[in-house]
């Protein structure tokens, strides 16, 4: 006699859909079997082996991996809350690497539900761009009530910012930085100090000596050890190239976020080897740094050989506009296939989570969105959003 019953595991079978795996294959028709929170099988035909399986007939529908916004401030700059819901920038000190986005992201922000309704299942979320070093981003799922349960990778990146935002945040207070020279110098100084701390700690460990950790410096070790990238707020060509120069000098990983003038130096960005997260191209040209903002940037960078993701920079553009932004980039030269990659597998790879997310493959997280047409076309509706094997949104419910 068994003392304990086997744990019940939910099973979902998606049948007869157009399966865009984002792993190089399209199955039309095709099937996806989900067991628990993982994708168990992807094939042309799958028969349910369990009478209790939930079957979704996706005939005539598009099935893609859950979409990913690779740069946002969802939950940390809340909708409808004003100042009380704004925890995005600690604009009282220009270098704050020890700040953690998870301490400020509110899963009750209604923007999370808007994301789910749009088929967006995960996001990179973190501090804004007022500071030279803003703090640590987190890569999280869009469904949940407790941030620890939503987190996929934390810390996921270290936010740094160049150009207009740090200058205006502190220059107007007669504080540093007030110039681009100072931004570069302050970041180099911080990184050099972190390298000294790294060497000192390693020497103590090698000698078997006690070492007192410094929370302000300890947070840099994943960056220096190339576990996570610098996440650089850069719009202008000079700021893009400065970020590349500093990252190369210290041997760091880097993502070029916004990359507004990237189409003007596509060759140089390709040569750097660093990826670009482009957007928010749907926003207004409300400052000098974005005067050359165009939806064509993603396509120009892709054709030059740069790996590209697309961002809304929510709430600068609303998170639910991510498919629209991808569609407009497709129209302006990126193409539909690459636009879909830019909000799925490319975004996952750039964010460091491609081992779990971004494509429909066996063993990956069961994060899937089902649409009644091409996801990047305006009139298309998201019918189902599945996160961790749970249907968290069904149109009409």
C-alpha positions as CSV (number, residue, x, y, z in Angstrom):
1,X,0.0,0.0,0.0
2,X,1.4,3.4,-1.0
3,X,1.5,5.9,1.8
4,X,1.4,8.9,-0.6
5,X,-0.4,9.5,-3.8
6,X,1.6,10.6,-6.8
7,X,1.6,14.4,-7.3
8,X,-0.9,15.4,-10.0
9,X,0.7,17.1,-13.0
10,X,-1.3,19.2,-15.4
11,X,-1.1,18.2,-19.1
12,X,-2.0,20.5,-22.0
13,X,-2.0,19.4,-25.6
14,X,-2.1,22.1,-28.3
15,X,-3.2,20.5,-31.5
16,X,-3.4,21.4,-35.2
17,X,-1.8,24.8,-34.9
18,X,0.8,26.6,-37.0
19,X,3.8,26.1,-34.6
20,X,6.5,28.7,-35.1
21,X,9.2,27.1,-32.8
22,X,11.7,29.9,-33.3
23,X,14.3,27.1,-33.4
24,X,14.4,27.0,-37.1
25,X,11.3,24.9,-37.9
26,X,7.6,25.6,-38.5
27,X,5.1,22.8,-38.1
28,X,1.8,23.4,-40.0
29,X,-0.1,21.7,-38.6
30,X,1.7,20.8,-35.5
31,X,1.3,19.9,-31.9
32,X,2.9,20.8,-28.6
33,X,2.6,18.7,-25.4
34,X,3.0,20.4,-22.1
35,X,3.6,18.4,-18.9
36,X,3.7,20.3,-15.7
37,X,5.7,23.5,-16.4
38,X,7.8,22.2,-19.2
39,X,7.4,21.5,-22.9
40,X,7.4,17.7,-23.2
41,X,7.1,17.1,-27.0
42,X,6.8,19.1,-30.2
43,X,5.7,17.1,-33.3
44,X,3.5,17.1,-36.4
45,X,1.1,14.8,-34.5
46,X,0.7,13.9,-30.8
47,X,-2.1,11.8,-29.3
48,X,-2.9,12.5,-25.6
49,X,-1.9,9.6,-23.4
50,X,-3.8,11.0,-20.4
51,X,-7.6,11.3,-20.4
52,X,-7.3,14.3,-18.1
53,X,-5.2,16.3,-20.5
54,X,-6.5,19.8,-21.5
55,X,-6.7,19.9,-25.3
56,X,-6.6,23.2,-27.1
57,X,-7.6,23.0,-30.8
58,X,-5.4,25.5,-32.5
59,X,-6.5,24.9,-36.1
60,X,-6.0,28.1,-38.1
61,X,-4.1,29.7,-35.2
62,X,-0.5,30.8,-34.8
63,X,1.4,29.3,-31.8
64,X,4.7,31.0,-30.8
65,X,6.9,31.1,-27.7
66,X,5.7,33.7,-25.2
67,X,7.0,37.1,-26.2
68,X,9.8,38.8,-24.2
69,X,10.4,42.5,-23.7
70,X,14.2,42.8,-23.2
71,X,14.1,46.2,-21.5
72,X,11.3,47.6,-19.3
73,X,10.5,49.4,-16.1
74,X,7.3,47.4,-15.5
75,X,6.3,47.1,-11.8
76,X,9.1,49.5,-10.8
77,X,7.4,52.5,-12.4
78,X,3.8,51.6,-11.9
79,X,0.8,52.7,-13.9
80,X,-1.9,54.8,-12.1
81,X,0.2,55.5,-9.0
82,X,2.1,58.7,-9.8
83,X,5.0,59.5,-7.4
84,X,4.0,56.8,-4.9
85,X,4.4,54.1,-7.6
86,X,7.7,55.6,-9.0
87,X,10.7,53.7,-7.7
88,X,12.6,53.8,-10.9
89,X,15.5,56.2,-10.2
90,X,17.5,56.9,-7.0
91,X,18.4,60.3,-8.3
92,X,20.2,61.4,-5.2
93,X,23.5,59.6,-5.8
94,X,24.9,59.0,-9.3
95,X,26.5,55.5,-8.7
96,X,24.3,52.9,-7.0
97,X,25.2,49.4,-8.2
98,X,24.0,47.8,-5.1
99,X,20.3,48.6,-5.7
100,X,18.1,45.6,-6.7
101,X,15.1,45.9,-8.9
102,X,13.4,43.0,-7.1
103,X,13.1,45.2,-4.0
104,X,10.9,47.7,-5.9
105,X,9.0,45.7,-8.6
106,X,5.3,45.5,-7.6
107,X,3.7,42.4,-9.3
108,X,0.3,44.1,-8.7
109,X,1.1,46.7,-11.3
110,X,-1.8,46.4,-13.8
111,X,0.7,46.5,-16.6
112,X,1.5,42.9,-15.9
113,X,-2.0,41.9,-16.9
114,X,-1.8,44.0,-20.1
115,X,1.4,42.1,-20.9
116,X,-0.2,38.7,-20.4
117,X,-3.2,39.7,-22.6
118,X,-0.7,40.6,-25.3
119,X,1.1,37.2,-25.2
120,X,4.1,38.6,-23.3
121,X,5.3,36.0,-20.8
122,X,8.5,37.5,-19.5
123,X,10.4,40.8,-19.2
124,X,13.7,42.3,-18.2
125,X,12.8,44.9,-15.6
126,X,14.9,47.3,-13.6
127,X,16.0,50.8,-12.8
128,X,15.9,53.9,-15.1
129,X,18.7,55.9,-16.6
130,X,19.2,58.9,-14.2
131,X,22.3,57.4,-12.8
132,X,25.7,56.5,-14.3
133,X,25.2,53.2,-12.5
134,X,21.5,52.6,-11.7
135,X,21.5,49.1,-10.1
136,X,20.6,45.5,-10.9
137,X,17.9,44.4,-13.4
138,X,15.9,41.2,-13.0
139,X,14.5,38.9,-15.6
140,X,11.0,37.8,-14.5
141,X,7.8,36.1,-15.7
142,X,4.8,38.4,-16.1
143,X,2.5,36.1,-14.0
144,X,2.7,35.9,-10.2
145,X,2.2,37.6,-6.9
146,X,5.6,37.1,-5.3
147,X,8.7,38.4,-7.1
148,X,10.8,35.5,-5.9
149,X,8.5,33.1,-7.7
150,X,8.5,35.2,-10.9
151,X,12.2,35.6,-11.1
152,X,14.1,33.6,-13.8
153,X,17.5,35.3,-13.5
154,X,18.4,37.8,-10.7
155,X,20.6,39.7,-11.0
156,X,20.3,39.6,-14.7
157,X,22.2,42.8,-15.7
158,X,23.9,45.9,-14.3
159,X,22.3,49.1,-15.5
160,X,24.6,51.9,-16.7
161,X,23.6,55.1,-18.5
162,X,25.3,57.5,-20.8
163,X,24.5,60.9,-22.2
164,X,21.6,63.2,-21.6
165,X,19.8,61.6,-18.6
166,X,22.6,61.4,-16.1
167,X,23.8,64.9,-17.3
168,X,20.4,66.5,-16.7
169,X,19.7,64.6,-13.4
170,X,22.8,65.9,-11.7
171,X,24.2,68.8,-13.8
172,X,21.2,70.9,-12.9
173,X,22.0,70.4,-9.2
174,X,25.5,71.5,-9.8
175,X,26.7,68.0,-9.1
176,X,28.7,65.4,-11.1
177,X,28.2,64.3,-13.8
178,X,27.4,67.3,-15.9
179,X,29.3,66.2,-19.0
180,X,29.8,63.0,-21.0
181,X,33.5,63.1,-20.0
182,X,32.5,62.8,-16.4
183,X,30.1,59.9,-17.0
184,X,32.8,57.9,-18.6
185,X,35.3,58.8,-15.9
186,X,32.9,57.9,-13.1
187,X,32.1,54.5,-14.7
188,X,35.8,53.7,-15.2
189,X,36.6,54.7,-11.6
190,X,33.8,52.4,-10.3
191,X,34.9,49.5,-12.5
192,X,38.5,49.9,-11.5
193,X,37.6,49.9,-7.8
194,X,35.5,46.8,-8.4
195,X,38.5,45.1,-10.0
196,X,40.7,45.9,-7.0
197,X,38.0,44.5,-4.7
198,X,37.9,41.3,-6.9
199,X,41.7,40.8,-6.7
200,X,41.8,41.5,-2.9
201,X,39.0,39.0,-2.3
202,X,40.6,36.3,-4.5
203,X,44.0,36.8,-2.8
204,X,42.4,36.3,0.6
205,X,40.5,33.2,-0.5
206,X,43.7,31.8,-2.1
207,X,45.6,32.4,1.2
208,X,42.8,30.9,3.3
209,X,42.3,34.2,5.1
210,X,39.1,35.8,6.4
211,X,37.6,38.4,4.1
212,X,34.8,40.8,5.0
213,X,32.5,41.2,2.0
214,X,31.4,44.7,0.9
215,X,27.8,44.8,-0.4
216,X,28.6,47.8,-2.6
217,X,31.4,46.0,-4.3
218,X,30.2,42.4,-4.2
219,X,27.4,43.2,-6.7
220,X,30.1,43.9,-9.4
221,X,31.5,40.3,-9.3
222,X,28.9,38.8,-11.6
223,X,29.7,41.6,-14.1
224,X,33.4,41.2,-13.9
225,X,33.1,37.4,-14.1
226,X,31.0,37.9,-17.3
227,X,28.0,36.1,-15.7
228,X,25.8,39.1,-16.5
229,X,26.3,42.1,-18.8
230,X,26.4,45.8,-18.4
231,X,23.0,47.0,-19.6
232,X,23.8,50.4,-21.2
233,X,21.3,53.1,-21.9
234,X,22.7,54.6,-25.1
235,X,21.0,56.6,-27.8
236,X,23.6,58.7,-29.7
237,X,26.4,57.2,-31.7
238,X,29.1,58.7,-29.5
239,X,27.5,57.2,-26.4
240,X,27.1,53.8,-28.1
241,X,30.8,53.9,-29.0
242,X,31.8,55.0,-25.5
243,X,29.9,52.1,-23.9
244,X,31.6,49.7,-26.3
245,X,35.1,51.2,-25.6
246,X,34.7,50.9,-21.8
247,X,33.2,47.4,-21.9
248,X,36.1,46.3,-24.1
249,X,38.7,47.9,-21.9
250,X,37.4,45.9,-18.9
251,X,36.6,42.7,-20.8
252,X,32.9,42.8,-20.0
253,X,29.7,41.7,-21.6
254,X,27.4,44.5,-22.8
255,X,24.0,45.1,-24.3
256,X,23.3,48.3,-26.2
257,X,19.8,49.4,-25.0
258,X,17.8,51.8,-27.1
259,X,20.6,52.1,-29.6
260,X,18.6,54.9,-31.3
261,X,21.3,56.0,-33.7
262,X,22.6,52.4,-34.2
263,X,21.6,52.4,-37.9
264,X,24.3,55.2,-38.4
265,X,27.1,53.0,-37.1
266,X,25.8,49.5,-37.9
267,X,29.2,48.3,-39.0
268,X,31.0,49.4,-35.9
269,X,28.4,47.8,-33.7
270,X,28.7,44.5,-35.7
271,X,32.5,44.7,-35.2
272,X,32.1,45.1,-31.4
273,X,30.2,41.8,-31.2
274,X,27.6,43.3,-28.8
275,X,23.8,42.9,-29.3
276,X,21.3,45.7,-29.5
277,X,17.9,46.1,-27.8
278,X,16.1,48.7,-30.0
279,X,13.4,51.0,-28.9
280,X,11.1,52.6,-27.8
281,X,10.6,53.6,-31.4
282,X,6.9,54.2,-30.9
283,X,7.6,57.1,-28.5
284,X,8.0,60.7,-29.5
285,X,11.2,62.4,-30.4
286,X,11.0,64.4,-27.2
287,X,14.7,65.1,-26.7
288,X,17.8,65.7,-28.8
289,X,19.2,62.2,-28.3
290,X,16.3,60.6,-30.1
291,X,16.1,63.0,-33.1
292,X,17.1,60.2,-35.5
293,X,14.8,57.6,-34.1
294,X,13.4,55.3,-36.8
295,X,11.7,52.0,-37.0
296,X,14.3,51.0,-39.7
297,X,17.1,50.8,-37.1
298,X,16.4,47.1,-36.2
299,X,16.4,46.1,-39.9
300,X,19.6,47.9,-40.7
301,X,21.4,46.4,-37.6
302,X,20.1,42.9,-38.4
303,X,21.3,43.1,-42.0
304,X,24.7,44.2,-40.7
305,X,24.9,41.0,-38.6
306,X,23.9,42.4,-35.2
307,X,21.7,40.4,-33.0
308,X,18.6,42.5,-32.3
309,X,15.8,42.5,-29.8
310,X,12.9,45.1,-29.6
311,X,11.7,46.9,-26.5
312,X,8.8,49.1,-25.5
313,X,10.8,50.6,-22.6
314,X,7.5,50.4,-20.8
315,X,6.0,52.7,-19.7
316,X,7.6,55.0,-22.3
317,X,5.6,52.9,-24.7
318,X,3.0,50.6,-23.2
319,X,4.1,47.0,-22.8
320,X,1.2,45.7,-24.8
321,X,2.5,47.6,-27.9
322,X,5.4,45.2,-28.2
323,X,3.9,43.2,-31.0
324,X,3.0,46.4,-32.8
325,X,6.6,47.7,-32.4
326,X,7.8,44.4,-33.9
327,X,5.3,44.8,-36.8
328,X,6.4,48.3,-37.6
329,X,10.1,47.2,-37.5
330,X,9.2,44.3,-39.8
331,X,7.5,46.8,-42.2
332,X,10.6,49.1,-42.2
333,X,13.1,46.4,-43.2
334,X,13.4,43.8,-40.5
335,X,10.9,41.4,-42.0
336,X,8.3,39.3,-40.2
337,X,10.5,36.3,-39.3
338,X,13.2,38.4,-37.8
339,X,10.7,40.6,-36.0
340,X,9.2,37.6,-34.3
341,X,12.7,36.5,-33.3
342,X,13.4,40.0,-31.9
343,X,10.6,39.4,-29.3
344,X,11.3,35.7,-28.7
345,X,14.5,33.8,-29.2
346,X,16.8,36.8,-29.8
347,X,15.5,38.6,-26.7
348,X,16.0,35.4,-24.7
349,X,19.6,35.0,-25.9
350,X,20.4,38.7,-25.3
351,X,19.0,38.5,-21.7
352,X,20.8,35.2,-21.0
353,X,17.8,33.0,-20.6
354,X,17.8,31.1,-24.0
355,X,18.4,27.8,-22.2
356,X,14.8,28.1,-20.8
357,X,12.9,30.5,-22.9
358,X,12.4,32.0,-26.3
359,X,11.6,28.9,-28.4
360,X,9.2,26.0,-28.4
361,X,11.5,23.1,-27.7
362,X,11.4,20.0,-25.5
363,X,12.6,20.7,-22.0
364,X,12.1,24.5,-22.1
365,X,9.6,26.4,-19.9
366,X,6.0,26.0,-21.1
367,X,5.6,29.7,-21.9
368,X,3.5,29.9,-25.1
369,X,1.1,32.4,-26.8
370,X,-1.6,31.5,-29.3
371,X,-2.9,34.1,-31.8
372,X,-5.7,34.1,-34.4
373,X,-3.3,35.4,-37.0
374,X,0.2,36.9,-37.5
375,X,1.2,38.2,-34.0
376,X,2.8,41.3,-35.3
377,X,-0.2,42.5,-37.3
378,X,-2.4,45.1,-35.7
379,X,-5.8,43.3,-35.9
380,X,-4.5,40.0,-34.5
381,X,-5.8,38.9,-31.1
382,X,-4.0,36.9,-28.5
383,X,-6.4,34.0,-27.6
384,X,-4.3,32.1,-25.0
385,X,-1.3,32.9,-22.9
386,X,0.4,30.0,-21.1
387,X,3.1,30.6,-18.5
388,X,4.9,27.7,-16.7
389,X,2.3,25.3,-18.1
390,X,-0.7,27.3,-16.8
391,X,-3.3,29.0,-18.9
392,X,-3.2,32.4,-17.4
393,X,-5.2,34.2,-20.0
394,X,-8.0,33.0,-22.3
395,X,-9.7,35.5,-24.5
396,X,-13.4,36.0,-23.5
397,X,-12.9,34.8,-19.9
